[in-house]
Amino acid sequence: MVGLVCIGAFLGQLDATIVQLALPTLGKTFAAPLQQVSWVALAYLVAFASFLPIFGRLCEIFGRKSLYLAGYALFVIASALCGLSTSLSELIVFRVLQGIGGSLLGANSISILVAAIGPKQRGKALGIFAAAQAVGMSAGPAIGGLILAALDWRWLFWLAAPFGAAAIIVGWLALPQTETTEQDMRFDWRGAVLIGPALIFLIVALNHLSALTSPLTMAFLAGSSALGWLLIRHERASPRPLVDLLLFRSRAFCCGAIAVALAYALLYSMFFLMSFALEHGYGDSPAAAGLRLAIIPVALGATAPFSGALSDRLGAPLLSAAGMACCLVALLMLVISGQDSGGGHLVAAAAFALFGVGLGAFIAPNNHSTVEAAPARLSGEAGSMLNLMRVLGASLGVAAATASLSWRLEDAGAGQSWLGATGPSLLRAVEASLMIPAGLAALAAAAALCAASPRAPKTA
């Protein structure tokens, strides 16, 4: 049971980091500008975020086993179709399907694990689950680089198919049929219709912020604002909302959830920018770039297990601020390494390690204190909300980094075609764009410190 759920956790994180590394290769293959190729990553993330609250509610109504296995099946089929894509448009459409499948897995995994494992073994099982996620995230860049060097980009997606197919068979035989105990069978259809377009409009607008004065960009910003307002208004009045806004009445939870989104925006904006810097700026092979980028999640995964004990001694706010300070120092080191043609790679590797350590020191304590800030009766919804904020933050990070890099290249005279930019000009554009993750790190630290204010009393 634990192994089955961990396969899904591993595949989800592996897929996310593999694709980040592959964006320069896919951009060259399809001769695509940054705004288009970034949608290979964004399509999965936005679909995952849009459907996560929807599937979370449907699973409460109809049970989890069938929908969980359906998520595996859809993920496997979509992965195979991604590898068979003949155009960038096809690849993006199939990535949406893959994100929907991933959302079905994400909406069920923790609940299935908790229901199947006894209280005495639950902590150990959740630890193994978290380790599977960390291993998937760490292995993604390295495995992706080796595949791109030895085979073809299509194998990045085909890699998931055999593991997913095996998980479907094992799950069909091993997973117990889950019975729902939900008495309230109402489903928030209006919220389900609003949440997806609101997120898509927002991400499209952010992805094209380099053309802020464009009527189309302004229209997407206005549409996102209008849909977001309608969604919030409806969810407040709904007797069974998809997104329980009562959580955000706690200042500590609200600030902590924002910090979660900002931390993952920071991580994925870094993955995006440094993938292009290493492969197109420094001229690294995909294998070398993958090994270098793997330093970040490896350092993150190595630090996170110790951050809980440090948080108990120093307090979550102080440790969170220290973690973001490490990230800011790492970003400064990357700016310096871009100006150092001799030891640039060595400094960059040290910066990646420090960046991962900083995030590792930030994420776990902030997550724990944020969930603790939620009322006890909403603890399940709090966990789901943090998962949603994590994916939404990753989407925002990729979109913001794309817009900044496009604008910097255009400002440097390379136009928006990064393919025509020289290595030094692209490195200068990346160096200037590092202001995006620097700003995200500062905001994340501020949000975590703000969350340390007196919390709302926990009610049963």
N, C-alpha and C positions, 0 to 999 in steps of 0.2 A: 504493500500500500504506500509506504513512505517512498520507496523507489519510484513508483509510478508517478506520484505527484512531483517528485524531484526532477524527473525527466522533463516534464513540462516547464518547470522553473528554469532548468538548465537551457533548454531550447530557446525560451523566450529571451533570456539575456544574451545568449550566444548570437541569436539572429540580430539583435539590436546593435551590438558592437561590431559584428562582421560587416554589416551593411555600411556603418559609418566609415570604416576603412576603405570599402569598395567604391565610395562615391567618386573619387578622381578617376578610377578605371572606367566606371560606367559613363562618366561625363565624356571621356575620350572616345569610348566605344560608340556612343550615340551622338557625339558632337553637340552636346547640350550645354546651354548656359547654366549658371549656378542656380538660378531660381527654379529651373526645371529639374535638374538632377537632384536637388535637395528633396524633392517630393518622393523620391524612392525611400528615404527615411521617414519623411513627414506623413506619407499616406498610411503607413503602418501605425505610427504613433497616434495620429488623429482618429483613425478608425478604432483603435484600442480604447482610447479615452472616451469616445462618443458612445460606444456600446457597453462599456463596463457597468455603469449604473443600471442600464436596461437589463442586461443579463443577470446582474446581481439580484434584481427584483424577480425576474422570471424564474430563476432557480429556487427562490424562496417559495414560489407558488407551485411549481411543477416538479420539484425534486432536482437532484444534482447529477446523478450518474449519467443519464441519457444525454443531458446537455454538455456535460464534461467530455464524454466520448465524441459527441458531435463536434465539439471544439477541436479536438485532436484531428478528426477526419478532415475538417475544413482547413486546418493549418497545413496538413500534409498535402492535400490536393492543391491548395494555393501555392505552396512552396514548389511543387513540381511544375505548375503553370508559370511561376516566375522564371524558372530556369529555361522554359520553352519560349519565352517572350521574344518577339522579333522587332519590337520597337519600344521606345521609352514609355509611350502611352500605355501599351499593353502591360508593361512591367508595373507601372504605378497602379493600374486597376487591380492587378493580381495581388499587389501589396496591400491594398484595401481589404481584399478577401482574407489575406493572411492576418491582418490586424483584427478582423472580426473573430477569426478562429482563436487568436491569442487572447482576445477579450473574454471569450467563453471559458478558456482555461484559467485566466486570472480571476474571474468572478467566482470560481469554484474551488480552487486548489486549497487555500487555507481552511475553508469550511469543511471540506472532505477530510483533510488531515486531522483537524481537531475532533471531528465526530468519530473518526475511526480509531484514534489512539487514546488510551486511558490517561487520566490526569497525571499519573506518576511518570509516564513516558512522554508526555506531551512536550515538555520543555526540550528534551533531547531531540524529538522529531522536528520541532520547529527550528532547532539549531542546524540540523542536517539540511532542512529545506533552505535556510538562509545560506548555508555553505554551497549548495548546488547553484543558487543564483550567483554567488560570488565567483565560483569556478567558471560558470558560463560567461559572465562578463569578462573575466580575466583571459579566458581561452579565445574569445572572439577575435581580437586583433591578430594574435599569433597564428591561429588556425586559418583565418582569412588571408593573411599575407602569404602563408605557405601554399594555399590553394591557388591564389592568383598567380603565384610564381610558377607553379608546376602544372596547373590545369587551365581552367577557364572560369570566368566569373559565374557562369551558370551553375557550377558545382557548389557555389556558396549557398544556393537555395536547395539544390538536390540533396545536400548533406543531411538536411533535417528529415527527409522523407522516410528512410528506413527506420530511424529511431522512433518517429511518430507512429509509423505503421505497427511496430512492435508494441508500443505503448497501448494502442487501441486494442490489440488482441489480449494483452495482459489485463487491461482494464475491464474488458468485457467479462473475463473469467474471474477476476479477483475482486473487483469493486462490488460491495453490497448495494442492492437497490435502495436508494435513499427515499424515505417517506417524508413528505412535507408535513409539518405541524402548524403551518400558517392557517389561521382562521380567516383573516382578512384577505380576500382574493382580488381586491381591486388593483388595477394597474393604471399608472399615470401615463396615459397615451399622449396627452398634450405635452407633457414634459419630455417624453421620448422623441416627439417630433421636433421640439425646439432645440434640444441640447446639441445634436449633431451639427445642424447648420450654423448655430452660434459659434461653436468651436472652429468649424471649417472657415467661416468668414474671418474670424480673428487671425488664424494662422496664415491665411492667404494675404491678409493685409500686412501682417508683420514681415512676411517673406518678401514683400515688395516695398518695404519702407524706403529703399533706395530711390524709389520714384514716388515720394510722398505727395507731390503735387499732381500726380496722375489722377484723372477723374475716376478711373477704375479702382485705384487704391483707396481713394476717399469713399467711394461707394461701398467697398467691402468693410471699411472701418465703421461707416454709418450703419450698415446692415448688421454687423456684429454687435454694436452698441444697442440697437433696437431689439434684436433677438435676445441678447443677454438681459435686458430690462424686462422683457416679456417673460422670460424663463424665471427670473427671480420673483417677479410678481405672482406668477402662477404657483411656483413651489411654496411660497409663503401661505397661499390660500388652500393648497391641496391637502385633503385629509390623509393621503398616503403618498407623499412626494418621493420622487426618485432620489433627490438630493435633499437631505434633511438639514435645512438652514438653521435649525435650533443649535446645531453644533457651533455655529459662528457667533452665538451670543457670548461665548466665552472668549475674552480677549486673548487669553493664553493659547487656546486652541487655534483661533484665527491666525494669530501671528506665527505660531508653530507650523501650521499648514502652509502658509505663504513661504516660510523658510524652506520647507521641503521642496516646493516647486522651484524656488530660486536655486537650491543646491543642485538639483538635477538639470536645470537650465544651464548652470555653470559647467557641469560635467559634459553635457552633450555639445555645448558651444565649443568647448575645448577639443573634443573629439573631431568635430567638423573642421575647425580651423587648422588643427595640427595635421590632420590627414592630408590636406592640400599643401601645407607647408613642407611636410616631409617628402611627399611623392613628387610634387611639381616644383616646389621651391628648392629643396636640397637635392632633389634627383634621386632619392632613395628608391630601391626596389620595393615592391609591395611586401615582400617577406621581411626586409629590414625595417620598414615603417611599422609593420604589424608588431614586431618584437619590441620596438621602442614604445609604441602606444600601450602595449600590454603592461608596461611598468605602472601606469596609473591605476587600473583596477586591481592589480596585484598588491600594490601598496595600500590601497583602500581596504581590500579584504583582510590584509594582515593587521591593519590598525584597528578596524572596527571591533573585533572581539575584546580588545583591551580598553576601549573607550568607555564601556559601562562602569568599570571599576574606577577609572579616572574621573568620570562624571560624579560618582558618589563622593569622591574626595574633594574635587574642585568646584562641583556644581555644574549643571548643564550649560547655563549661560556663559560662564567664563571659558569652559572648554570649547563651546561652539565659536565664541569670538576668537579664541586662539587658533582653532582650525581654519577659520576664514583668513586669519592673518598669515598662516602658512601658505594658503592658496595665493594670496596677494604677493608674497615674497617670491613664490614660484613663477608667477606671471612676470614679475620684474626680471627674474633670471632668464626667462625666455626672450624678453626684449633684448637683454644683453647678449644672449647667445646668437640672436639674429644679426648682431653687429660684429660678431667674432667669427671670422672665417676659419680660424685655426681650430679652436676647441669648442666650437658651437655645439656639436653633437654631444660631447661629454657634459657640458653645462645643461643642455636640454634634458638629458637623461636624469640628471640630479633634480632638475626642476619638476619633471614628471613624477618622480618619487615623492618629493615634498608636497606636490599638489594632491597626490593620492592619500598621503598621510593626513593632510588637512581635511579632506573630505571625509575620511574614515573617522576622524575625531569629531566631526560635526554631525554626520547623518544619524548614527545610532542614538546618541543622547538626545538629540532634538526630536527624533521620532518617538522615543519612549516618553519624554516629558509632555509631548503634544497629546498622545493617547491618554496619558494620565490626567490631562486637563479636561478631558471630555466627561460629561456625566456618565455614571456607571451604566445606566440603561441604554446609552448610545455608544457603548464601546465597540460593538461590531460595526456600526455605521462609521465610527471614527477611523477604524482600520481601513475600510473601503475608501473613505475620503482621502486618506493619505496615499493610497495606491493610485487614485485618480489624479491627485496633485503631482505625484511623481511623473506620470506619463505626460500630463499636460505641461509640466515644467520642461521635460525633455523636448517636446514639440516647440515650445517657445524659444528654447535655447538654440535649436537648429535654425529656426526661422530668423531669429535676430542676428545670428552669426552670418547667415546667407546674405541678408540685406546689407550688413556692414561691409562684408568682403566685396560684394558687388559694387557698392558705392565707392569704396576705396580704390578699386581697380579702375572704375570709370573716372574718378578724380585724378588718377595717375596717368590717364590718357590711354589705358588699355581697352577702354570700352567695357562692356559687361561680358565679353567673351574671355574668360580666364584662360582658354586654350591658347590665345594669342599673347598672353603675358609671359615675359621672361621670368626665370627663376628668381633673380634679385627683386624684380618689381612685385612679384607675388609675395615674397617674404616681407617686403615693406608694407604691403597691404594687410597681411596677416598680423604683423607687428602693431599696426595702427588699430586693427580690429580687436586686439586683445583688451582694448578698453571695455568691450562688451562683457567678457567674463570678469574683469576687474570690478565693474559696476555691480554685476550680479553678486559677487562675493561680498562687497560692502553692504548691499541691501540684505543679503541673507544673514549677515552678522547682526545688522540692526533689527531685523525681524525676530531673531532668536533672543536677543536681549530684551526686546519689547515683550516677548512671551513670558519673561520672568516676573512680570508684574503680578499682583495678587490675582489668583485664579478664582473662577466661579466655583461655588461650593458644589461638590459632587452629590448627586441625588440618586437614589435607587430607582 
